[in-house]
Amino acid sequence: MAYNLVITERFEEKLAKFLKKHPELTNQYWDTMVLLEANPYHNSLRLHKLTGKLKGLSSVSINDKYRITIEFIIDDKEIIPIDISNHYQ
């Protein structure tokens, strides 16, 4: 049961900056995206809803330090990456 990743130009720009700063995470990023598209509920992604100013969005983990903030639309089977950042930002 695959989901559709909807990649915006804005996210592509953020991703380019992130991977330029953290090239060692390139493979982990792509592995995360492949798994996210195939099964966003996979335990290793640690999908969870966010609170506070990010309420309404969800997050999946690239590793213990970095995450991808997403808009997760279950009805339409769409996942829209919003941001890529440190878990603590």
Number of C-alpha atoms within 10 A of each C-alpha: 6 12 17 14 18 13 12 11 9 11 16 14 11 15 20 12 13 16 14 12 10 10 12 10 16 15 11 12 20 12 12 21 19 12 15 22 17 15 14 20 14 12 9 14 20 15 20 14 16 14 10 6 7 11 9 12 18 19 23 26 23 25 17 8 10 17 23 24 23 23 18 21 13 9 6 9 13 17 20 17 24 20 19 22 16 14 16 7 6
